Amino acid sequence: MNKPSCLIDPDVVAKRYQRARSLDAGIFSSRVARNTTIAPHWIAGTACFWYERQTATAKEFRWVNAETSSNTLAFDHEALAAALAKSSGETVDAAALVLEELKIESSPRRLQFSALGQHWQYSPGNHRCIKRTKPGLPPGAKISPDGLQAVFIRDHNLWLNDMGNGSERPLTEDGEADFAYGANPTPRIAFTPANYEVQVLWSPDSQTLLTVRLDTSGVQTMPYVHHVPTDGGIRPFVCHHKMPLHNDEIQPGYRLFSLHIPSGRITPADYSPLSLTRLLNGFFNPEKLAWWSEDASQAYFIDLTQGSRAARLVSWDTETGRTQVLFEETVDTYFRLSLPVIDPPRFWPLPASNELIWYSERSGWAHLYLYDLETGELKQPITQGEWLVRELLHYDEERRELWIQTGGRKALPDGQHVEERDPYYQDIARVNIDTGKLTTVAAADLEYVVLGPQSVIPGSGPDVQGVSPCGSYIVTTRSRADQVPESLLLDRQGREQMTLEVADVSGLPAGWQWPEPVKLIGEDGETDLYGLVFRPSDFSPDQSYPVIDFIDSLPEMPWVAKGSFTNNGFGGITYLMAASYAELGFIVVVIDGRGTALREKKFHDYSYGWSANSSYLPDHIAGIRQLAERYSYMDIERVGLAGISSSVGPVYGLLNHADFFKVAVAHAIPDARLARAQWTNQFDGKLPAGEDSRQAEYQVENFKGKLLLSHGMLDGVFPVAGMLRLVEALQKANKDFDMLLLPNLGHTWSGYVLRRSWDFLVRHLQGVEPPKEFTLDSPIDGTGLTVDG
C-alpha cells in the first residue's frame, strides 16, 4: 500500500499538477497530439481534396488525389510566402502560413484566401499573388445562388444588396425589435465569433426568399448584472434579455413569410406561429427546417410543437400562402430529429424526386423512412432493427443510395458478425433507399469519425465533407479511447486506399496510461453501461487511489469519449480533462448512465420529466463498485464527483448519496426552472409551478460532505440565479460549503475555475495541500456563451 497522503513529497504533487496542465493545454490545440482528425475539402467535379496538416512548428496544406492515391503538398509554400510578401510588403514565414477562408480550385490550380487583413488570389502557375476586393457585406448576410444579390438585416428589417454595383434597398419596412424579420431567436448572447446568419432561404432561381419574423412581444426578460464592467467603468449596470421560462404564459414564436424579389410581394404563410423548440435555434440555419422544391414552385417546412411532442411536415405554396399538413408524428416524451438533439436535424429532403428521408424513433430506435411529398404517404422504411442511425453523410442521386453512420449494429464489412461491440461506436454504411439493402463499408470495435459541415469536432466547416462528391470515396478517422487515431481514405467498398495521417502523440507525458474502455451493469442489474477508466502516468497497482466520478448530468449528449483526443462529441474536451484530473493522483471514472443520449429511446427517456436525473447516479455507484471489485487499488471510501460542464449531478451526489460520495465540485449547475423554455419543455415537460421537492434547494437537510460550487455570473444558458437558490437554502440550513462566483464569466469555465476544482479535490480526497496559486491558463478561457452588455 502507498504511504499516507499527507507524507507525499510536495515536489511530487507539483509534478502531477504540471502533467495535468500539459494535458489540459492540448484542448483546442496540437500541443499534446497532432493530426488527430482530418477535415477534407473536396473539389467539385473531381476526386481530389485538400486538408490542413499540423507540423511540429506550424501547419501545411496537403493535396490528395483519391483516384491515384497520391498525397502531396497542395502548393509550394515557399513560393506563396514569397509572392505574398512581395505583394503585401510584409514579412511572411512560409513555415507559419496563416491562410483564412482558404479555397482551392483545381483546373487551373488557384487559391483564394484571407491573410494580413486582406483577401488574395494566388496562381501557382505564375507565382502571382493579387489583392482581391471582398464584397463589403454585413456579418451574416446570405448571398443568392446566382451570386448577384445578398440579403442582410438592418434595423430589424431585411435589406437587399446588389453585388454588382453595391446598391442597397429595403425588402421590408415594418420590422420592430419585438417583431423582427430574419432574426435569430438567440438573444444578445455572444459566442466567439458572434456572427449569426440572417434567417432566410433563397429559392434555387434566386427570385424568392423564405424568411421568418420572430415575435418576442410580451416575452419576459432575464436580468444580468455586470458587476465589474469591462469598459473600465465603476458603476455596475444591468442588461435585460428576452428569455422565456417554461411556465411563462407568453412564449416567442416564428411567423413564416415569402418575399418575391422582383415584385416586392410579401406573402405570409397561412399557418399558426411556430414554436421555438430546437436548441440550436435558427429556423433556416443551422437547423434547415425548411427547403424548396426543385422547381421553386413550393416549399416545405417542419413544425415541431411546444416541447417537441409532435412533428409535422407541411407543404407551402409560397405564392398564395396556402399550407397543408402532409403528415404528423406524435410521441409521449419528446420528438428527436437528431441524436444528440443539439445536433442539426437528420432528415434529408430529395427535391429531384419530391421525396423526404425522415428520421424517427417510432420503433424505439432511431431509423429512416421514405415519404412521398406529393401525398405525404409513407413509401417504406429504409432502415430497421435494434440499432441506431447516427449520421447522414451523403446522398447519391443516381444510385438512390445514402451514406450513413450507425451505432449498435454487429455487422462487419465481409458479411461476418461480432457477438458484442460497444453500441456507441459508429460504423460506416451505405443503404439503398428503395430496397433497404445495407452495405457495411467500415466497422470494427472502434469509432469511425466522418466530418461534415456542422460537426462539432475542431477543423470542420461549411465546405468540409467526408464523402467525395461522386460518392466513390470517403475520408474517416479510425480511433478508440485507448488507441492512436489513424485517418484513412476508403473507396465505396471500404477498401483502404491509403493512410492519410497517423496522429503524432509525442506531447503526451512520459508514462502515459491509455484510458481503459469498460462495460458495466446498471443499478437495475440488467442494463449495459459503458465507460472509461483513466489512470495517472505514475500509476502503480500497488498503491491506493481515491476515485473521481467525472460526470455530466445533461440529457442532450453522452459524456464518455469513444474516440481519442478530438474524435468525440466534445472535440477532445472531456477526454483531456478527465486525463488531467487523473494526473493529479486519482483514478477517474467516466460513465454514461441511463437518461443520456445515443442509445435506444427507452434508455434516453429514462430522464424525461426530470432532466437532473440524466446519467442516473445509482448507475454510477453500481459501476464504480464493480470496478473496485476488479481493481483493488481503487479506494471507494474516497470517492468524489467532478462536474465542470453544467452538471447538477455532483450536488445530488452529496444530497442523496453522501454515504458513497464524500467530495464534489460543481460548475454552472443547471436549474430547469430557470433555463430557456425550449430546453426545459423538451427535457422536463411541465414542471410544477410551485415547490418541487425534487429540486436540490428542498433537500439541503440531507447534505453531507465537502462541496465547491462555482458559476459565471454572465452565464446566458443557465443563469446564476439557479445556483444562488441552492446557496440560499444551504446557508439557511447552516451547512458548510465553498462558493466561487466569477463576475464576467459566461457559460463556460476558465483555467482559474478548473485549478480551484483540482485544489479542492486534492485537498479533500487525498489530504494533500496543493501547490499554492498554481498557474493554469486553460484553452477554454473566453470561449463561452456570455451575455453581452
URZIZI-V391295 format. One record per helix or strand of 3 or more residues. SS is the DSSP state (@ for helix, = for strand). FROM is the first residue (numbers start at 1). LEN is the number of residues. If there is no record, write none. Layout:
[[SS/FROM/LEN] [SS/FROM/LEN]]
//
This chain:
[[@/5/3] [@/10/15] [=/48/7] [=/59/7] [=/70/4] [@/77/12] [@/94/3] [=/100/6] [=/110/6] [=/118/6] [=/128/5] [=/149/6] [=/157/6] [=/168/3] [=/179/3] [=/200/3] [=/208/8] [=/221/6] [=/237/6] [=/253/8] [=/265/4] [=/290/3] [=/299/6] [@/306/3] [=/310/7] [=/323/8] [=/348/3] [=/355/6] [=/367/6] [=/378/4] [=/388/9] [=/401/7] [=/428/5] [=/438/5] [=/447/3] [=/473/7] [=/486/6] [=/496/7] [=/516/6] [=/528/7] [=/545/6] [@/573/11] [=/587/6] [@/601/7] [@/611/3] [@/617/14] [=/634/10] [@/649/8] [=/663/5] [@/672/3] [@/677/7] [@/696/3] [@/700/3] [=/706/7] [@/721/12] [=/738/5] [@/751/16] [=/785/3]]
//
